[in-house]
Amino acid sequence: MKALLVYSGGMDSSVLLYKYHKEIALAVTFTYGARQDEPQTACARKNCERLGVRHLVIPLDFIGQYFRSSLLKGGPEIPHADYDTQNMKSTVVPFRNGIMLSVAVGLAESHGLDTVLIANHAGDHDIYPDCRPGFISAIDAAAQEGTYEHIQILSPFCRMSKREIGLVGQELGVPFADTYSCYEGGAVHCGDCATCRERKEALAGFDPTEYLR
C-alpha cells in the first residue's frame, strides 16, 4: 500500500498516521474556515515532521465562504451538550468528506499512490452522513471507477468506537497532547463542547489534554 492520509491533526487521524506511517507517502490537511483550522493544522504539521511524513496543507476556502455550519467561523454557536444526534446536527459541514476525498483521490493518482486513508469512526455514523459505511463504500467504488489506477479509499476505524481508537493510540505511543479536537478552536480545549466530552471519554486514564473546564 502506498497511501495518502486525509489528516486533520485530530485524535483519530493521528492514531491512523502513527499506525500506518510507514505506508503513508503523503498526509494532507484541508483548511476550510473551521474554528479549529489553526490548532489542528499545527498539530498535523508537528506529527508529520516527527515521523518524517510529507505534509501538504490545502485550503478549501469556498467552504467557509458559502456553506453553513456551527463548525465554521462566523457560524452559529457550537452546542455545549452531550454528543448526540440532535445536539450535533448543527456541526455538520455538508458533504465535507465527499469534497475532501474527491481532492485526495486526485492527489493520490497524481503522486502515484494507490490508497486514500480516512479516520471516520462508528461514533460519527448517526450524525455525519458522509462518515457512514455506506457512503465510504459508495465513494470508494466511485474512486476506483474514476481513476486509471483504481484508487481505493480505506476507512480502518469505520466500525470502531472512539474509545477503541484511543486504546490503539495508547498502545502505539501516540502523543495525544499533540492532537487537537475542540470545536471552539481556542488555544486550550474548552472541555465542555460535545467533542471535548467525547475526547475525555475516549482517553480516560491516559489523557494528557489541558481543558478549561
Beta strands, then each sheet from edge to edge (+ up, - down):
strand 1: 3-6
strand 2: 24-31
strand 3: 55-59
strand 4: 115-117
strand 5: 152-154
sheet 1: 3+ 2+ 1+ 4+ 5+
end
